[in-house]
Amino acid sequence: MFHVLLFSVLFVFPIPSTSEHCDQSILLSLFKCSDIASNLTIQLQKLKDMPPASQMGMYVDMCESYLFCLEKIECPDAQKHLQPREKAVTSMCNGMKFMAGPFGKCVEKLRSNRPSLKKYPCARHLVNQVGRPGNCEMYQKEYECTQSLVKDQCGIEALDELETHKSYILSQMHCK
């Protein structure tokens, strides 16, 4: 899920030419940020699937360290090149935070304590889609079932997160 996006977002650093606004220390900052990105990428490449919510916090911390590093670069020339990357990484970090929160924990819970398929037929998608929070059908055609499932089994906080981040889920699963 993260690997292709992560590599393309984190590693192609344009090195701005030195101008009156920047000095050579910008290169040191870029290399430091690149080291953080490299470590995050290495850790994520070890994963077969999206990690469970209980392990996602480590990746969120690394992602936020990378963003913090980028934000400390105060060279206007570099910022022009880094802003699109920062926006993409922010989106990725937010997705990681979302999956580390109540909704991600809910998906983990539902996978380990399978609810009644008679009462929640949409739950069948959680079994078939390991490493993902279901499939497109679960968040489109069977969305009312998914809402009931999340609310009844995990509470209103998980449902609120689902509602807030539904578009993120749909985009990550390439739903139409």
N, C-alpha and C positions, 0 to 999 in steps of 0.2 A: 504494500500500500504506500509506504513512505519512500522506498528506495530510489526510484527513478526521479521523483520530485526532489528528494533531498540532494542527490548528487548534482542535478542541474541547478538547483537554487543555491547551494552552499559553496560550490567549488570554482565557479568561473568568475574570478575576481578581476575586473579590469583595473589596471594600475594607472591611475591618473598621472598626467605629466605634472611636474612640480610647477606651481604658480606662486604668485605673491601670497596666496591664501594658505598654502600648504608647505610643509617641509618634508624632509626624508623620513621623519619619524612615522609618517603615515604608513610607510612600508612595514615597519615593525608592528604597528597596530593591525594591519591587514594579515600579517603572518600569524599573529596571536589569534585572531578570529578564525583564521583558516585551520589552526591546530584544534580549536574547540569543535569546529565543523567536522573535521576529520575524525575526531574521537566519537562524536555523535553518529556519524555515518557508519563507522566500524561497528559500533554497538548495535545499530539497527540492522545492519546486514547479517548479523548473527541470527536474527529472528527468522523463523519460517513464516509466521503469521503475526498479526498485530498482538502485542503483549497484553496479558490480562490487566485489568484496571489496577490491581494490587502492585504491579511492577511498573506501571506507566509513569509514576512520579519521578523516577530516576531520569527518564527521557525528557520529561517536562523540564526538569532542572537544567539539564544540558542544553536544551533548546533555548531556555530563557537566558542562560549564560552567554550563548552565542548572540542573541539579540542585544543583550546589555553591552557586549563587546562592540557590536556594530554601532550602537547608539553613542558610544564614547568617541568615535571618529568624528572630529570636528572640522574636517576639511571640506569646504563647499564643493570642490571639484569631485572628490570621492563620493560625497553624499548623493550627487546627481546620479551616479552609477549604482550606488548601494540601495537607494530608496525602493526600486522595484523588488529587489531581492529581499529587503527587510519586510516588505508587505507580504510576500509569499511565505517567508519564514514565520511571520506573525500568525498567518492563517494556519500554518502547519502546527505551530505551538498551541494555538487555541483549540485545534482539533485534538491534540494530545491531552490537553487539560480537560476537555469535554469527556474524552474516553477514560480519563483517570477519575472522574467525578461520579456522582450518583447514578447517572445513566449507564456509564461503562461498568460500574459495579453491579448494576441491575442485570445487564446482559450476562455477566459472569455468573451471577446467582441463578438466573434462569437456565443457563446451560448445565449447571451442576444439580439443580433441583427442578427438574422439568415439570412445568405446569400441565394441567389436564388439556390435552389436545381437543377434547370434546368441548370444553368451555372456551379455550383459546386456540382455535385452529391455526392462527398465524404463528404460533410458537414453533411450528414444525420447521420454519425457515432458520431458526437459531441452530438447530441440530445440523442442518445441511450446509451451513455457511460458516464453518470454523474460521476464526481469524477476522470475521466481519460481524457487524451487528445486525445480521439478517440479510435480506436482499431487497431489491427495489419494490417488489410486490408488497412486502411487509409495511413499507412506508408510503405506499400509494393506494393500491386497490384494497388492501386489508388494514388500512391505517386506523380505523375505529377499533378494530380488534387489538391492534398493537397498543393504542392508547389505554384501553381497558386493562390489558395485560400488565403494562408498566405501572399504571396507577395502583391496581389491586395487589400486585406482588411486591412492588418496590416503593410505593408512596408518591406523594404529590411532587416532592423535590425532583425525583427522577423524571417524572412526567413533564415538569416545567422545563428541565434541561432538554428533553426530547423536543418539545415544542420550539424552544429557542434555537436549537441546532439542527432542525429537520433539513433545512436546505443544505447544510454542510454534509449531512449523511447522504443525501441524494446526489450531491455533486461528487463525493468521494467514490460512490458506487456507480457513477456514470449513468444514472437513471435519466430517462427521457420523459 
